[in-house]
Amino acid sequence: MAAAYARAVRRFFAWCEVRGIGLHELEPVVVAAYIEEHTGSAPTVKQHLAAIRMLFDYFVRVQVLSSNPASVVRGPKHVVKKGSTPVLSREDAKALISSIPTDTVIGLRDRALIATMLYSFARVGADTGMTVADYYSMGKRSWLRLHEKGGKLHEVPAHHLTQEYLDAYIEAGGLIEKTAPLFQSVDRARQLTGRGLHRNNVRAMLRRRGTVVGLSERITNHSLRATGITVYMENGGTLENAQAIAAHESPRTTKLYDRSSDVVTLDEIERIML
């Protein structure tokens, strides 16, 4: 998300530069004109406007600007009632995890990372941002300290399988330095490098692991988050608690990840028997 916001801001200032508009000349009408001319889809335009607002909010806080010229600008109307993220069935999720060989530190890392994403509903950036110290014990329970957007820290108890898989990975990898990244890349000798994984590495890993069990190439980092929420709701979980686990600001966002109703819909369609 941070990278997308940075690209949005760069695009806006490039547009301003072409028109000779300086920072202190920005007014709502200028931002509105940019949004009006934007050629992206409605979701893209809304994201770009959000990025511009966030930047100008910061400029107001540090007294670079006296007011936010984007605060009163409205983006295109875009309502999403159902998410498009591919979701795994619980059988496919089990197959994905069980297919990973655990005789190498890479396999142990991948299994632990997938479990962390699946069982904590965590964004990939929150997982890859974790340090060894962010997996810790409190009483008899292990916890995860996830680094969410905006620098927020979100703490959730570790599922018993997440705990089992993380313990095995940490022991095999010899991860004792608390400030080191928890999920690390590997070198040509297939040893941990001490450098954190990038989200692109995670996406490539999921596709590679998914191919082994015949999963669609459309599976993304967000698929595990959506799968965890869907399975939780299918098992009687509440939307309110799912929202809390996922650290979503709005239950509407959480609902986009919940596909438990899809099964009901399919069952009803199959009642149409000729």
Order of alpha helices (4+ residues) and beta strands (2+ residues): alpha-alpha-alpha-alpha-alpha-alpha-beta-beta-beta-alpha-beta-beta-alpha-alpha-alpha-alpha-alpha
